[in-house]
Amino acid sequence: MYEIACDVAVVGGGPAGLAAAVAAKKEGAGEVLIIERDSALGGILQQCIHPGFGLTYYNEELTGPEYAGRFEEEAEKEGVKALLNSMVLEVDAQRSQVLCVNAQYGMTTVKAGAVVLAMGCRERTRANIMIPGTRPAGVYTAGTAQRLINRQNEIVGRTMVILGSGDIGMIMARRMTLEGAKVVAVVEIMDYLAGLTRNKVQCLDDFGIPLKLSHTVTRIQGNERVEGVWIAAVDGQKVPIPGTEEYIPCDTLLLSVGLIPENELTRAAKIEMSPVTNGPEVNQFMETSAPAVFACGNVVHVNDLVDNVTVESMKAGASAARYAAGNLPAAGSTASVKAGENVRYTCPQRIVTGAGDEKVTLYFRVLQPEKDVVIRAVSKGHVLAKRKAVRVNPGEMEHLAVNPAEIADGDITVEVVKEA
């Protein structure tokens, strides 16, 4: 079996993996290796040809390939190595090594001082949401349709309905309209937008594409090819309301119904998982329950902006480099970060106290849209940090920075409450 030794091994060469690898190098790691199953680095950014990336990290508006290209150039400059066309089969958390199969070397073991998991996520499919009806051609996930049109120059349909108001669904509504297709409607089962408000404005409103909230697709019709879909309004329990069904003729249905973190490797490594995010639980160093294994990006929790992925991933990469060199602060007592009022989850889920007073940014999503609220983190009645927000929405990530030196023994609760 072929063997490779390095200081930090990064599983995944998308935006998270690239940022983690660059940060590890800048932190002083000797050999940093990215293991990527594709033939090129960049991940999902390769097919995201629309602008909107880098607004906070670079203070510029870039396309996905441009954003990835900057990190690829930086990775090359820093001396990061890449093992492409390599499928990772196992992460051995106890031995801090990765088993993969490589097109050139066959079965390969990568022995590392620390491992960073950056596998990203995949889309939910029709099977995940169980839409009744026949199984004709013309049903795609939005990401698959995006890859076909942007990278393979294949148009997927001419008249379509999009189920789900996630960001990629709205972006594809605009993309297909620009290609001359007719997007009849974007249908969302929730009573609020699932993606960023800016994407609704730029991709739906600007092109006159209707958004139907509190609606869902109840049935697909067609044999060889999609002929149409039935949609209906839903009640408070998301159950279709009888008598509200409407038939929409179309030849394509795009699904933008959520993302699933790619954590088969993580679960197999017996790493503690969050039942809410379906990603590994991490502390402020992005370290998982397995020492020497760190995680970042959408494999931890699904982000709305690649800029947020970059910041979190750079923390993971730098921490992995420090761990490999024996310089990561020793674990003291640990405070759990809990989701309080109108908060769905938090990341990180744990904060190691006694590891310095560098502020820790807590990322979280709310459960329901709300206006004029106060976001705060509380520990044993003591308010660690708070700020006001004009509005919050589940489709947009929120954050709050706390000082770990101020944390009392016990848990931290992040909550979003109405302004007094």
C-alpha positions in Angstrom: 0.0 0.0 0.0 1.3 3.5 -0.9 1.9 5.7 2.1 2.1 9.5 2.4 3.1 11.5 5.5 2.1 15.1 6.2 1.4 17.5 9.0 -2.2 18.3 8.1 -4.4 16.3 5.8 -7.6 18.0 4.5 -10.4 15.8 3.1 -12.1 17.8 0.4 -10.8 20.5 -2.0 -13.8 22.9 -2.1 -13.9 26.4 -0.6 -13.7 24.9 3.0 -10.8 22.6 2.2 -8.9 25.3 0.3 -9.3 27.9 3.1 -8.3 25.3 5.8 -5.2 24.2 3.9 -4.0 27.8 3.3 -4.6 28.7 6.9 -2.7 25.6 8.1 0.3 26.6 6.0 0.3 30.1 7.2 0.1 28.8 10.8 3.4 27.1 10.2 2.5 23.5 9.1 5.1 21.8 7.1 3.4 19.4 4.7 -0.3 20.1 4.0 -2.2 17.8 1.7 -5.7 18.2 0.2 -7.4 14.9 -0.8 -10.0 15.6 -3.5 -12.2 13.1 -5.4 -12.6 15.4 -8.4 -10.0 16.1 -11.1 -9.6 19.7 -10.0 -9.9 21.8 -6.8 -12.7 24.3 -6.2 -15.7 22.1 -5.4 -19.1 23.5 -6.0 -17.7 26.9 -6.8 -16.6 25.6 -10.2 -20.3 25.7 -11.4 -21.4 28.8 -9.6 -20.7 31.3 -12.4 -23.0 34.0 -10.9 -21.6 36.9 -8.9 -22.1 37.5 -5.2 -19.1 35.8 -3.7 -16.4 37.6 -1.6 -18.6 40.5 -0.6 -17.5 40.3 3.1 -14.1 38.5 2.8 -12.6 40.4 -0.1 -14.9 43.4 -0.2 -15.4 42.6 -3.8 -18.1 40.9 -5.9 -16.7 37.8 -7.5 -18.1 34.7 -9.3 -17.6 31.3 -7.8 -14.7 30.3 -10.1 -13.0 33.6 -9.4 -13.4 33.1 -5.6 -12.0 29.6 -5.8 -9.2 30.7 -8.1 -7.9 33.2 -5.6 -7.6 30.5 -3.0 -6.1 28.0 -5.5 -3.4 30.6 -6.3 -2.7 31.2 -2.6 -2.6 27.5 -1.9 0.0 27.0 -4.7 2.0 30.0 -3.5 2.0 28.6 0.1 3.1 25.1 -1.1 -0.1 23.2 -0.4 -0.1 19.8 -2.2 -3.2 18.1 -3.7 -4.0 14.5 -4.3 -6.7 14.6 -6.9 -8.9 11.8 -8.3 -8.8 10.3 -4.8 -11.8 8.9 -3.0 -11.5 8.8 0.8 -12.8 5.4 2.2 -12.0 5.9 5.9 -10.8 8.4 8.5 -9.1 6.6 11.4 -9.4 9.2 14.2 -7.4 7.1 16.6 -4.3 6.9 14.4 -4.9 10.3 12.7 -4.7 8.8 9.2 -6.8 8.7 6.1 -7.4 5.7 3.8 -8.2 6.5 0.2 -8.0 5.0 -3.3 -6.1 7.1 -5.9 -6.1 6.8 -9.6 -2.3 6.8 -9.8 -1.2 5.0 -6.6 -4.2 2.7 -5.9 -4.9 2.1 -2.2 -3.2 4.9 -0.3 -2.7 5.7 3.4 -2.2 9.3 4.4 -0.6 9.6 7.9 -1.1 13.1 9.4 -0.5 15.0 12.5 -4.0 16.3 12.2 -7.0 15.8 9.9 -9.5 18.4 8.7 -12.9 17.2 7.4 -14.2 19.5 4.6 -16.4 17.2 2.5 -19.2 19.7 2.0 -22.8 18.7 1.5 -25.2 17.2 -1.0 -28.7 18.0 -2.1 -31.9 16.4 -0.9 -33.6 14.6 -3.8 -37.2 13.6 -4.7 -36.7 10.4 -2.7 -35.9 12.4 0.4 -39.2 14.3 0.3 -41.3 11.6 -1.3 -43.4 13.4 -3.9 -46.1 11.1 -5.3 -46.6 10.6 -9.0 -44.9 8.9 -11.9 -41.1 8.9 -12.6 -40.6 10.8 -15.8 -37.5 12.6 -17.1 -37.3 16.2 -16.2 -37.0 16.1 -12.4 -33.6 17.5 -11.3 -32.1 18.9 -8.1 -31.2 22.5 -8.7 -27.5 21.9 -8.2 -27.5 19.1 -10.9 -29.3 21.4 -13.3 -26.8 24.1 -12.5 -23.9 21.8 -13.3 -25.5 20.7 -16.5 -26.0 24.1 -17.9 -22.9 25.9 -16.5 -20.3 23.2 -17.0 -21.7 20.9 -19.6 -23.7 23.4 -21.7 -26.9 21.4 -21.5 -30.3 23.0 -21.1 -32.5 21.0 -18.8 -36.0 22.3 -19.8 -38.0 25.1 -21.3 -41.0 25.5 -18.9 -40.4 24.8 -15.2 -41.5 24.9 -11.6 -39.0 25.2 -8.8 -39.8 23.6 -5.5 -38.0 25.3 -2.6 -36.9 28.9 -2.1 -33.3 28.0 -1.1 -30.6 30.1 -2.6 -29.6 27.7 -5.4 -33.2 27.4 -6.4 -33.7 31.1 -6.7 -30.4 31.5 -8.5 -31.4 28.8 -11.0 -34.7 30.6 -11.5 -32.7 33.6 -12.8 -30.3 31.4 -14.7 -33.0 29.6 -16.6 -34.8 32.8 -17.4 -31.7 34.3 -18.9 -31.4 31.1 -21.1 -34.9 31.8 -22.4 -36.8 29.3 -20.3 -40.0 30.1 -18.6 -40.0 29.7 -14.8 -43.7 29.6 -13.9 -43.3 29.7 -10.1 -41.1 29.1 -7.2 -43.1 27.1 -4.6 -42.1 27.1 -0.9 -43.7 24.9 1.8 -42.8 27.3 4.6 -44.5 30.6 5.2 -41.2 32.4 4.9 -38.2 32.6 2.5 -35.7 29.7 2.9 -32.8 31.6 1.3 -31.2 35.1 1.3 -33.4 38.1 0.9 -31.0 39.6 -1.7 -31.5 36.5 -3.9 -35.2 36.9 -3.8 -34.9 40.5 -5.0 -32.2 39.9 -7.6 -33.4 36.5 -8.9 -37.2 36.5 -8.5 -38.5 40.1 -8.1 -36.3 41.6 -10.8 -37.5 38.9 -13.3 -41.1 38.9 -12.3 -41.0 35.3 -11.1 -43.8 34.5 -8.6 -43.0 33.0 -5.2 -45.8 31.0 -3.6 -45.2 30.6 0.1 -47.1 28.0 2.2 -47.5 25.8 -1.0 -46.0 22.5 -2.1 -45.9 20.1 -5.0 -48.4 17.3 -4.3 -48.0 15.2 -7.5 -45.9 14.9 -10.6 -47.6 14.1 -13.9 -46.1 12.6 -17.0 -44.7 9.3 -18.4 -41.7 9.7 -20.6 -41.3 13.4 -19.7 -42.8 15.7 -17.0 -46.0 17.1 -18.4 -47.0 19.1 -15.3 -47.2 19.3 -11.6 -50.0 19.7 -9.0 -49.4 22.3 -6.3 -51.6 23.0 -3.2 -51.6 25.4 -0.3 -50.6 23.8 3.1 -51.9 24.4 6.6 -49.9 25.1 9.8 -48.8 21.4 9.9 -47.5 21.6 6.3 -50.4 19.3 5.2 -52.0 20.1 1.8 -55.4 21.7 2.1 -58.1 19.9 0.1 -59.7 22.0 -2.6 -56.6 24.3 -3.1 -54.9 22.1 -5.7 -53.8 23.8 -9.0 -52.3 22.1 -12.1 -49.3 23.8 -13.7 -48.2 22.5 -17.1 -44.4 22.3 -17.3 -41.7 20.0 -18.7 -39.2 20.3 -15.8 -39.3 20.3 -12.0 -36.2 21.6 -10.1 -35.9 20.7 -6.4 -34.2 23.1 -4.0 -35.3 21.4 -0.8 -32.3 21.5 1.5 -28.8 20.2 1.8 -27.4 17.2 3.7 -23.8 17.4 5.1 -21.6 14.7 3.8 -20.8 12.9 7.0 -20.6 9.2 6.3 -16.9 9.3 7.0 -17.5 11.3 10.2 -20.1 8.8 11.6 -17.9 5.8 10.7 -15.1 7.4 12.7 -17.4 7.4 15.8 -17.3 11.2 16.1 -20.1 12.9 18.1 -22.7 14.3 15.8 -25.3 17.0 16.3 -28.9 15.7 15.7 -29.9 19.2 14.5 -27.2 20.1 12.0 -26.3 16.5 11.1 -22.7 17.6 11.3 -20.0 16.9 13.9 -20.1 18.8 17.2 -17.1 21.1 17.5 -15.5 23.6 19.9 -14.2 27.1 19.1 -11.1 25.6 17.5 -13.4 23.5 15.2 -12.1 20.4 16.9 -14.4 17.4 17.0 -14.9 14.9 19.8 -11.9 13.0 18.4 -8.6 14.7 19.2 -6.6 15.5 16.0 -9.7 15.6 13.9 -11.1 19.0 12.9 -14.1 19.9 10.7 -15.3 23.0 8.8 -17.6 24.3 6.2 -20.9 22.7 5.2 -19.9 19.4 6.6 -20.4 21.0 10.1 -23.5 23.1 9.4 -25.0 24.4 6.1 -23.9 28.0 5.6 -25.5 30.6 3.5 -22.4 32.5 2.4 -19.0 31.1 1.2 -17.4 34.0 3.1 -18.6 32.5 6.4 -17.3 29.1 5.3 -13.9 30.6 4.6 -13.6 32.2 8.1 -14.6 29.1 9.9 -12.4 26.9 7.8 -9.4 29.1 8.3 -9.9 28.7 12.0 -10.0 24.9 11.5 -6.9 24.8 9.4 -4.9 27.0 11.8 -6.1 25.0 14.8 -5.1 21.7 13.0 -1.6 23.1 12.3 -1.3 24.1 16.0 -2.4 20.7 17.1 0.1 18.9 14.8 2.9 21.1 16.3 1.7 20.5 19.9 0.7 24.2 20.3 -3.1 24.0 20.6 -4.2 25.1 24.1 -4.8 22.1 26.4 -8.5 21.5 27.1 -9.7 22.8 30.4 -13.3 22.9 31.5 -15.8 23.0 28.7 -19.0 25.0 28.5 -21.8 23.8 26.3 -23.5 26.3 24.0 -27.3 25.7 24.0 -30.0 26.9 21.6 -32.5 29.1 23.5 -35.6 31.0 22.5 -36.1 31.2 18.7 -32.7 29.6 18.0 -32.5 26.3 16.0 -28.9 25.5 16.6 -25.5 27.0 17.5 -22.0 26.4 16.2 -19.6 25.8 17.9 -21.5 23.6 20.4 -18.7 23.7 23.0 -16.3 26.3 24.3 -13.1 25.3 26.0 -12.5 27.8 28.8 -9.1 28.7 30.1 -7.7 28.7 26.6 -7.1 32.4 26.3 -9.4 35.4 26.0 -9.7 35.5 22.2 -13.3 36.1 21.3 -15.3 33.2 20.0 -17.9 33.9 17.3 -21.1 31.8 17.8 -23.0 31.1 14.5 -26.6 30.2 14.6 -30.0 30.2 12.8 -33.3 31.2 14.1 -36.5 29.1 14.0 -38.9 31.8 12.9 -38.7 35.2 11.2 -38.9 38.1 13.6 -38.5 41.9 13.6 -37.0 44.2 16.2 -35.2 41.7 18.4 -32.3 41.4 20.8 -29.7 38.7 20.2 -27.9 37.7 23.4 -25.7 35.0 24.9 -26.3 34.3 28.6 -24.3 32.3 31.2 -25.9 31.8 34.6 -27.9 35.0 34.3 -24.9 37.0 33.1 -25.2 38.5 29.7 -21.9 37.8 27.8 -22.8 39.7 24.7 -25.9 41.2 23.0 -26.9 43.2 20.0 -30.1 44.5 18.4 -31.3 43.3 15.0 -34.0 44.9 12.8 -34.9 41.5 11.5 -33.9 37.8 11.6 -34.8 35.0 9.2 -34.0 31.3 9.2 -32.5 31.6 5.7 -29.7 33.9 6.9 -27.0 33.0 9.4 -26.6 35.1 12.5 -23.6 35.5 14.7 -22.5 36.9 18.1 -19.0 37.1 19.6 -18.4 36.2 23.3 -15.3 36.3 25.5 -14.6 32.9 26.9 -12.8 34.4 29.9 -16.2 35.8 31.0 -18.0 32.5 30.9 -19.1 31.2 34.3 -19.1 27.5 35.1 -22.0 25.9 33.2 -23.8 26.3 29.9 -24.2 29.3 27.6 -27.6 30.0 26.1 -28.0 31.9 22.8 -31.5 33.4 22.5 -33.4 35.8 20.3 -36.0 37.8 22.1 -38.3 40.7 21.3 -36.9 44.0 22.1 -38.2 45.4 25.4 
